[in-house]
């Protein structure tokens, strides 16, 4: 592997950089898919949507029931034929191609027969009007030797009757089904279990298909077997399962510095044929390839970071997975629709909608903006902080470490004010979150918190940025630093135009003081040498003359500040250190865990004013706050977005936590999700 340590280099990625992204809306019903194409996928720039198999199937609730075909009638758990046609037409109108999942290697085997989801009667190897015993490989055998191509491609896979796809009549029957879908307007096809059909059989089927639909084939090839992915290139694209296994291993167990030549340099298939993904519906359930290294929605920030890398990196045709929550790997989809009027049932205990997570959704536009260019200016810290440019088109920073990443980079971009699309949305020339200023030489300063990322691109640049709640601001972020937080960095909240606020508790020492730090690295800081309430650049420390909790504000336009002592709470003199811990705090990039409670130092129950914890033991978050001694406090853990405090809110369930501080010393308290 080609590595770099604390330096930059140009990375050659062979082949044309592929620009598009499609999403797999796994087990979504056709009306939900249609609506999603119109309100989200089209506007966000997704090129295509993979749907679950539309064929009639066995009538069980498990997800794999869709992969046991009874007939090729379009009557399935996804909906009726008329709903399917409506969905395809609406997605096409929204500029989103529909990719149907084709299950053509085999037919159903459950209980030796029955009635399908559309009312069709069948028995094993006998589907009236479709297939009879003569249409299957004979004699019957079981796939049990992956060193033997004939065994893999002519025997029954996990007991499913193996169609003789080399037969002219079978090929024509399958082609008739595909041509029906093409006539409706389906633009592409995933061919399930392609590895278990000879490449020539698939070519024979394709030769009978009308038009030139997009084809990609499921071939699991980790090496060492008789059937290999390169045997299928003549038919179309191929799934690169080595990508999923390796990206998961690097983000979970390895070092991100190793990714500087990720792709063909790792022995993956040629870029021109590769379909890539962080996870898919099989391997997120332990099937396919990758084992426990596969990242899924359950991995929170880590999963998001891997997807940011995938969508920022120029290799393969990228698939984004959109899942539903599961603990039982056989479990079928939730019983509720995704769309309910103007609301969506996403992000909770049912549909996960990873494709709507802001960092993932916004990186779709990044990938499109970076079309045709490779990687340059790779940087890493020798461990798990990386950055790279898509030459002249975009720049990505990923921080998979426990501390902030603050430094300047040569972005290769033209000068301007860019929207950080990981933490804000860009629309009509305005950014809803933080912005990044690139100077005339292409340099820009980034401050990326732990387990987070940042990305900018040429199609998200305007005259300025917004802030939390749409407020104007002159700095991406302002940090409070002082004796109250041991001179660490506490991000202040943007609460009004140009006005930042934080709550801080100072002890009884006579030398309590603070300053404002813009980038978190002291390169641009403000104090008050004149003691006139107007901060100056590199001014002196601002003193606090008496112990207590203060609400501190800073105006980044006038540089006026205030430090107002809170008169509430406190049953005794002085303060004590309280360590708060929140467990099971899985988050997406841009979302963090905060402590909120019934004291101003805890935000007075306002999530926007809560105290952000550290994810140093992710998904466990912790932090220490000075609180008045000999006092009882109620508190809870809450998740919210950093840049938009009103978004992504999820409260700890149950009754409020209670902690009572001693007269002196320290105390710890724990909550969780």
VODRENMI-170033 format. One record per residue (C-alpha): residue number from 1; residue in one letter; x, y, z. Coordinates in steps of 0.1 Angstrom, whole numbers, plus 5000, padded with zeros to 4 digits. Example, Ala and Ser with C-alpha at 12.3 -4.5 7.8 and 13.67 -1.06 7.14 Angstrom:
BEGIN
k|r|u|v|w
1|a|5123|4955|5078
2|s|5137|4989|5071
***
This chain:
BEGIN
k|r|u|v|w
1|x|5000|5000|5000
2|x|5011|5036|4993
3|x|5011|5055|5026
4|x|5018|5090|5036
5|x|5027|5103|5070
6|x|5021|5140|5079
7|x|5025|5150|5043
8|x|5007|5154|5010
9|x|5008|5135|4978
10|x|4990|5129|4946
11|x|4972|5096|4945
12|x|4966|5080|4911
13|x|4932|5063|4909
14|x|4930|5043|4877
15|x|4901|5048|4853
16|x|4875|5075|4850
17|x|4862|5088|4883
18|x|4826|5076|4886
19|x|4801|5103|4895
20|x|4768|5088|4906
21|x|4752|5071|4935
22|x|4721|5049|4938
23|x|4703|5038|4970
24|x|4688|5005|4979
25|x|4654|5011|4996
26|x|4653|4976|5010
27|x|4618|4962|5014
28|x|4601|4996|5008
29|x|4566|4994|4993
30|x|4560|5009|4959
31|x|4540|5039|4970
32|x|4567|5048|4995
33|x|4594|5044|4968
34|x|4575|5067|4944
35|x|4570|5094|4970
36|x|4607|5092|4981
37|x|4618|5096|4945
38|x|4598|5128|4942
39|x|4605|5145|4976
40|x|4641|5133|4983
41|x|4660|5111|4959
42|x|4655|5133|4929
43|x|4662|5166|4946
44|x|4693|5152|4963
45|x|4707|5139|4931
46|x|4705|5101|4935
47|x|4708|5085|4901
48|x|4689|5054|4908
49|x|4669|5033|4934
50|x|4673|4996|4938
51|x|4640|4980|4948
52|x|4633|4946|4963
53|x|4623|4918|4939
54|x|4590|4926|4923
55|x|4580|4890|4915
56|x|4553|4870|4932
57|x|4569|4851|4961
58|x|4561|4828|4990
59|x|4538|4844|5016
60|x|4561|4846|5046
61|x|4570|4877|5066
62|x|4608|4871|5066
63|x|4628|4893|5042
64|x|4642|4863|5023
65|x|4606|4853|5012
66|x|4611|4879|4984
67|x|4639|4857|4971
68|x|4618|4826|4966
69|x|4599|4833|4934
70|x|4565|4817|4927
71|x|4558|4835|4894
72|x|4569|4866|4876
73|x|4536|4883|4882
74|x|4541|4918|4897
75|x|4521|4910|4928
76|x|4544|4911|4959
77|x|4547|4925|4994
78|x|4559|4956|4977
79|x|4525|4962|4961
80|x|4504|4955|4931
81|x|4512|4957|4894
82|x|4494|4990|4891
83|x|4513|5004|4921
84|x|4545|4992|4905
85|x|4538|5009|4872
86|x|4529|5041|4890
87|x|4561|5040|4910
88|x|4583|5035|4880
89|x|4566|5063|4861
90|x|4569|5087|4890
91|x|4605|5079|4897
92|x|4614|5084|4861
93|x|4596|5117|4861
94|x|4617|5127|4891
95|x|4649|5118|4873
96|x|4655|5086|4893
97|x|4662|5053|4876
98|x|4645|5022|4890
99|x|4668|4991|4893
100|x|4648|4959|4899
101|x|4663|4930|4918
102|x|4661|4899|4896
103|x|4658|4865|4912
104|x|4662|4842|4882
105|x|4687|4815|4893
106|x|4661|4795|4911
107|x|4624|4792|4922
108|x|4607|4786|4956
109|x|4610|4755|4977
110|x|4591|4762|5009
111|x|4570|4733|5022
112|x|4571|4717|4988
113|x|4545|4741|4975
114|x|4515|4763|4983
115|x|4500|4796|4971
116|x|4521|4827|4964
117|x|4517|4863|4974
118|x|4496|4869|4943
119|x|4474|4838|4946
120|x|4493|4815|4923
121|x|4494|4778|4932
122|x|4527|4759|4928
123|x|4547|4729|4938
124|x|4585|4724|4938
125|x|4598|4725|4903
126|x|4563|4729|4889
127|x|4550|4765|4883
128|x|4521|4762|4859
129|x|4525|4784|4828
130|x|4561|4791|4837
131|x|4583|4761|4845
132|x|4581|4724|4848
133|x|4605|4697|4859
134|x|4623|4697|4825
135|x|4634|4733|4831
136|x|4657|4725|4861
137|x|4692|4711|4862
138|x|4692|4673|4864
139|x|4701|4653|4883
140|x|4695|4674|4914
141|x|4725|4681|4936
142|x|4735|4706|4963
143|x|4760|4734|4961
144|x|4788|4722|4984
145|x|4821|4727|4966
146|x|4832|4762|4957
147|x|4863|4748|4940
148|x|4841|4733|4913
149|x|4824|4757|4890
150|x|4799|4731|4877
151|x|4788|4724|4913
152|x|4784|4761|4921
153|x|4764|4768|4889
154|x|4743|4737|4883
155|x|4732|4726|4918
156|x|4706|4738|4942
157|x|4717|4767|4964
158|x|4705|4762|5000
159|x|4678|4739|4988
160|x|4663|4762|4961
161|x|4655|4745|4928
162|x|4682|4755|4903
163|x|4668|4766|4869
164|x|4687|4754|4838
165|x|4695|4789|4827
166|x|4715|4774|4798
167|x|4682|4762|4783
168|x|4668|4783|4754
169|x|4632|4781|4767
170|x|4643|4791|4802
171|x|4663|4820|4789
172|x|4633|4832|4769
173|x|4609|4829|4798
174|x|4632|4850|4820
175|x|4637|4875|4791
176|x|4599|4878|4788
177|x|4598|4888|4824
178|x|4626|4914|4820
179|x|4611|4928|4789
180|x|4578|4934|4807
181|x|4598|4954|4833
182|x|4617|4973|4806
183|x|4584|4982|4788
184|x|4571|4996|4821
185|x|4602|5018|4823
186|x|4626|5000|4846
187|x|4661|5012|4837
188|x|4684|4986|4853
189|x|4687|4953|4870
190|x|4706|4937|4898
191|x|4710|4900|4890
192|x|4708|4881|4923
193|x|4731|4850|4927
194|x|4748|4856|4894
195|x|4777|4836|4907
196|x|4755|4805|4905
197|x|4747|4810|4868
198|x|4773|4805|4841
199|x|4784|4839|4826
200|x|4773|4826|4792
201|x|4738|4818|4805
202|x|4734|4854|4816
203|x|4748|4866|4782
204|x|4721|4845|4765
205|x|4694|4860|4786
206|x|4706|4895|4780
207|x|4708|4889|4743
208|x|4670|4884|4744
209|x|4663|4916|4763
210|x|4650|4947|4746
211|x|4671|4978|4747
212|x|4703|4983|4768
213|x|4693|4984|4805
214|x|4720|4988|4831
215|x|4731|4954|4845
216|x|4750|4946|4876
217|x|4756|4911|4889
218|x|4759|4898|4924
219|x|4792|4878|4925
220|x|4808|4873|4959
221|x|4845|4869|4951
222|x|4870|4871|4979
223|x|4895|4849|4961
224|x|4904|4813|4961
225|x|4873|4799|4943
226|x|4866|4785|4909
227|x|4841|4812|4900
228|x|4856|4847|4898
229|x|4842|4881|4893
230|x|4862|4889|4861
231|x|4843|4861|4843
232|x|4812|4883|4844
233|x|4827|4916|4831
234|x|4813|4909|4796
235|x|4778|4911|4809
236|x|4780|4943|4829
237|x|4790|4956|4863
238|x|4798|4934|4892
239|x|4794|4938|4930
240|x|4828|4942|4947
241|x|4824|4926|4981
242|x|4860|4930|4989
243|x|4854|4968|4991
244|x|4827|4963|5018
245|x|4848|4939|5038
246|x|4880|4961|5037
247|x|4864|4994|5043
248|x|4847|4980|5074
249|x|4879|4964|5086
250|x|4899|4997|5082
251|x|4873|5019|5100
252|x|4867|4994|5128
253|x|4902|4979|5133
254|x|4928|4995|5111
255|x|4942|5029|5104
256|x|4926|5053|5079
257|x|4961|5063|5067
258|x|4960|5030|5048
259|x|4933|5041|5025
260|x|4954|5064|5003
261|x|4952|5040|4973
262|x|4919|5023|4982
263|x|4905|5005|4952
264|x|4925|4988|4924
265|x|4957|4993|4945
266|x|4942|4969|4970
267|x|4936|4942|4944
268|x|4899|4951|4938
269|x|4884|4947|4903
270|x|4888|4975|4877
271|x|4870|5007|4886
272|x|4850|5005|4854
273|x|4831|4974|4865
274|x|4828|4978|4903
275|x|4796|4984|4923
276|x|4807|4993|4958
277|x|4789|4997|4992
278|x|4797|5000|5029
279|x|4770|4973|5035
280|x|4742|4957|5017
281|x|4711|4938|5027
282|x|4730|4905|5029
283|x|4762|4912|5046
284|x|4747|4936|5072
285|x|4730|4904|5084
286|x|4761|4883|5084
287|x|4756|4867|5050
288|x|4779|4872|5020
289|x|4813|4884|5030
290|x|4831|4904|5057
291|x|4817|4889|5089
292|x|4818|4911|5120
293|x|4839|4937|5101
294|x|4809|4949|5081
295|x|4797|4984|5092
296|x|4759|4990|5095
297|x|4736|5017|5108
298|x|4741|5002|5143
299|x|4777|5016|5142
300|x|4765|5052|5143
301|x|4792|5077|5136
302|x|4817|5051|5124
303|x|4792|5040|5098
304|x|4786|5075|5086
305|x|4823|5083|5084
306|x|4828|5052|5062
307|x|4800|5063|5039
308|x|4815|5098|5037
309|x|4847|5083|5026
310|x|4830|5060|5000
311|x|4811|5088|4985
312|x|4841|5111|4984
313|x|4865|5086|4969
314|x|4865|5080|4932
315|x|4861|5042|4929
316|x|4831|5023|4917
317|x|4794|5030|4913
318|x|4784|5037|4949
319|x|4754|5022|4965
320|x|4739|5036|4997
321|x|4720|5012|5019
322|x|4687|5022|5035
323|x|4677|4997|5061
324|x|4651|4989|5088
325|x|4660|4981|5124
326|x|4665|4945|5132
327|x|4679|4922|5159
328|x|4666|4889|5144
329|x|4685|4886|5111
330|x|4655|4869|5094
331|x|4630|4896|5104
332|x|4609|4912|5077
333|x|4602|4949|5073
334|x|4583|4971|5098
335|x|4545|4971|5096
336|x|4543|5008|5091
337|x|4547|5028|5059
338|x|4577|5051|5055
339|x|4556|5081|5044
340|x|4527|5092|5064
341|x|4513|5124|5050
342|x|4540|5151|5052
343|x|4560|5131|5078
344|x|4585|5102|5074
345|x|4588|5073|5098
346|x|4626|5074|5098
347|x|4655|5073|5123
348|x|4636|5056|5151
349|x|4629|5020|5159
350|x|4616|5010|5124
351|x|4629|5025|5092
352|x|4665|5037|5095
353|x|4667|5058|5062
354|x|4705|5060|5062
355|x|4702|5077|5028
356|x|4686|5106|5045
357|x|4713|5111|5071
358|x|4726|5146|5062
359|x|4763|5136|5057
360|x|4754|5107|5034
361|x|4727|5125|5015
362|x|4748|5156|5009
363|x|4778|5136|4998
364|x|4758|5124|4968
365|x|4760|5160|4954
366|x|4797|5160|4963
367|x|4803|5129|4943
368|x|4785|5143|4913
369|x|4804|5176|4916
370|x|4838|5158|4916
371|x|4830|5139|4884
372|x|4860|5131|4863
373|x|4888|5141|4886
374|x|4910|5120|4908
375|x|4925|5125|4943
376|x|4953|5149|4951
377|x|4968|5165|4983
378|x|4963|5134|5004
379|x|4972|5140|5040
380|x|4971|5118|5071
381|x|4985|5121|5106
382|x|5000|5086|5105
383|x|4969|5072|5122
384|x|4931|5079|5118
385|x|4929|5115|5106
386|x|4929|5119|5069
387|x|4921|5146|5043
388|x|4921|5146|5005
389|x|4912|5168|4975
390|x|4892|5159|4945
391|x|4914|5181|4924
392|x|4897|5215|4919
393|x|4863|5201|4927
394|x|4861|5193|4964
395|x|4878|5186|4997
396|x|4871|5160|5025
397|x|4884|5158|5060
398|x|4877|5127|5082
399|x|4886|5125|5119
400|x|4882|5090|5134
401|x|4900|5099|5166
402|x|4890|5110|5201
403|x|4903|5146|5198
404|x|4896|5175|5174
405|x|4915|5180|5142
406|x|4924|5216|5137
407|x|4947|5227|5109
408|x|4949|5244|5075
409|x|4949|5224|5042
410|x|4956|5232|5006
411|x|4922|5224|4991
412|x|4929|5230|4954
413|x|4896|5249|4953
414|x|4890|5285|4941
415|x|4887|5312|4968
416|x|4853|5316|4983
417|x|4830|5308|5012
418|x|4819|5271|5010
419|x|4792|5253|5029
420|x|4804|5224|5050
421|x|4778|5200|5036
422|x|4784|5174|5064
423|x|4770|5198|5090
424|x|4747|5220|5069
425|x|4725|5220|5039
426|x|4732|5242|5009
427|x|4702|5257|4990
428|x|4696|5288|4970
429|x|4731|5301|4977
430|x|4727|5298|5015
431|x|4742|5273|5039
432|x|4722|5262|5070
433|x|4753|5253|5089
434|x|4790|5262|5093
435|x|4810|5275|5064
436|x|4846|5272|5053
437|x|4865|5301|5039
438|x|4890|5292|5012
439|x|4915|5320|5005
440|x|4929|5331|4971
441|x|4957|5305|4974
442|x|4932|5276|4980
443|x|4940|5273|5017
444|x|4913|5268|5043
445|x|4913|5262|5081
446|x|4892|5232|5093
447|x|4882|5224|5128
448|x|4867|5189|5128
449|x|4855|5174|5161
450|x|4862|5139|5172
451|x|4845|5112|5152
452|x|4833|5137|5126
453|x|4841|5149|5092
454|x|4838|5180|5069
455|x|4834|5183|5032
456|x|4832|5212|5007
457|x|4827|5213|4969
458|x|4824|5237|4941
459|x|4786|5235|4937
460|x|4780|5246|4973
461|x|4797|5280|4975
462|x|4780|5313|4981
463|x|4785|5347|4996
464|x|4782|5336|5032
465|x|4769|5310|5056
466|x|4741|5307|5080
467|x|4744|5293|5115
468|x|4723|5273|5139
469|x|4687|5284|5135
470|x|4696|5304|5104
471|x|4714|5331|5123
472|x|4742|5350|5106
473|x|4778|5347|5119
474|x|4813|5358|5110
475|x|4831|5327|5124
476|x|4823|5290|5118
477|x|4826|5284|5155
478|x|4836|5302|5187
479|x|4851|5283|5216
480|x|4851|5292|5253
481|x|4885|5285|5270
482|x|4893|5293|5306
483|x|4900|5280|5341
484|x|4864|5267|5343
485|x|4872|5240|5317
486|x|4909|5237|5324
487|x|4916|5258|5293
488|x|4900|5232|5271
489|x|4877|5239|5242
490|x|4840|5242|5248
491|x|4820|5251|5217
492|x|4797|5280|5222
493|x|4761|5280|5208
494|x|4749|5305|5182
495|x|4717|5318|5198
496|x|4711|5350|5178
497|x|4726|5369|5149
498|x|4764|5370|5156
499|x|4758|5361|5192
500|x|4774|5331|5209
501|x|4766|5318|5244
502|x|4780|5293|5269
503|x|4775|5285|5306
504|x|4806|5281|5327
505|x|4811|5274|5364
506|x|4841|5290|5381
507|x|4856|5279|5414
508|x|4865|5300|5445
509|x|4901|5306|5434
510|x|4912|5342|5430
511|x|4927|5337|5396
512|x|4897|5326|5376
513|x|4897|5338|5340
514|x|4887|5330|5304
515|x|4891|5340|5267
516|x|4874|5333|5233
517|x|4891|5311|5208
518|x|4879|5310|5172
519|x|4896|5279|5157
520|x|4902|5259|5189
521|x|4940|5262|5184
522|x|4948|5297|5198
523|x|4957|5309|5163
524|x|4929|5335|5165
525|x|4917|5344|5200
526|x|4901|5373|5218
527|x|4906|5387|5253
528|x|4901|5421|5269
529|x|4932|5439|5279
530|x|4913|5472|5284
531|x|4886|5456|5306
532|x|4860|5477|5287
533|x|4837|5448|5277
534|x|4850|5448|5241
535|x|4873|5420|5233
536|x|4905|5425|5212
537|x|4924|5401|5191
538|x|4951|5384|5213
539|x|4939|5405|5242
540|x|4945|5396|5279
541|x|4927|5370|5300
542|x|4893|5382|5312
543|x|4890|5378|5350
544|x|4862|5364|5371
545|x|4862|5379|5406
546|x|4838|5355|5424
547|x|4829|5319|5423
548|x|4797|5308|5406
549|x|4780|5298|5374
550|x|4781|5324|5346
551|x|4763|5329|5313
552|x|4789|5342|5289
553|x|4781|5357|5255
554|x|4803|5369|5227
555|x|4793|5390|5196
556|x|4815|5381|5166
557|x|4806|5413|5149
558|x|4811|5440|5176
559|x|4833|5418|5198
560|x|4813|5428|5228
561|x|4810|5402|5255
562|x|4791|5397|5288
563|x|4796|5375|5318
564|x|4764|5374|5339
565|x|4765|5354|5372
566|x|4736|5330|5377
567|x|4718|5336|5410
568|x|4700|5302|5410
569|x|4707|5269|5429
570|x|4733|5259|5453
571|x|4729|5247|5488
572|x|4764|5254|5500
573|x|4796|5273|5490
574|x|4819|5263|5462
575|x|4816|5238|5434
576|x|4824|5202|5429
577|x|4833|5182|5398
578|x|4805|5160|5385
579|x|4813|5134|5358
580|x|4784|5127|5335
581|x|4783|5095|5314
582|x|4757|5086|5287
583|x|4758|5051|5274
584|x|4746|5036|5241
585|x|4749|5071|5224
586|x|4751|5060|5188
587|x|4750|5091|5166
588|x|4754|5101|5130
589|x|4781|5126|5118
590|x|4771|5161|5130
591|x|4750|5148|5159
592|x|4764|5145|5194
593|x|4753|5137|5230
594|x|4747|5165|5255
595|x|4738|5167|5292
596|x|4708|5188|5299
597|x|4692|5195|5333
598|x|4675|5218|5357
599|x|4704|5243|5362
600|x|4718|5269|5340
601|x|4751|5251|5339
602|x|4732|5222|5324
603|x|4713|5243|5299
604|x|4681|5247|5320
605|x|4665|5218|5300
606|x|4672|5235|5267
607|x|4690|5211|5243
608|x|4706|5240|5225
609|x|4723|5251|5257
610|x|4733|5216|5269
611|x|4768|5206|5276
612|x|4784|5185|5249
613|x|4801|5153|5261
614|x|4832|5136|5247
615|x|4829|5104|5226
616|x|4863|5091|5236
617|x|4849|5057|5244
618|x|4822|5058|5217
619|x|4793|5050|5219
620|x|4798|5059|5256
621|x|4800|5097|5260
622|x|4813|5114|5292
623|x|4824|5148|5305
624|x|4831|5166|5338
625|x|4811|5198|5348
626|x|4816|5220|5378
627|x|4783|5223|5397
628|x|4774|5239|5430
629|x|4782|5218|5461
630|x|4756|5203|5484
631|x|4728|5205|5457
632|x|4705|5181|5441
633|x|4702|5182|5403
634|x|4679|5165|5377
635|x|4693|5157|5343
636|x|4691|5136|5311
637|x|4712|5127|5281
638|x|4700|5141|5248
639|x|4712|5138|5213
640|x|4711|5168|5189
641|x|4729|5182|5159
642|x|4758|5204|5166
643|x|4752|5230|5139
644|x|4714|5230|5141
645|x|4705|5224|5178
646|x|4668|5220|5170
647|x|4675|5191|5146
648|x|4682|5154|5154
649|x|4669|5156|5189
650|x|4665|5123|5208
651|x|4659|5123|5246
652|x|4669|5097|5270
653|x|4637|5078|5279
654|x|4622|5073|5314
655|x|4623|5094|5345
656|x|4649|5122|5350
657|x|4683|5112|5365
658|x|4691|5127|5398
659|x|4725|5135|5412
660|x|4733|5151|5446
661|x|4766|5169|5449
662|x|4787|5165|5481
663|x|4800|5194|5501
664|x|4834|5188|5485
665|x|4852|5163|5463
666|x|4838|5147|5432
667|x|4808|5126|5421
668|x|4798|5106|5391
669|x|4764|5099|5375
670|x|4753|5078|5345
671|x|4724|5078|5321
672|x|4719|5064|5286
673|x|4698|5056|5256
***
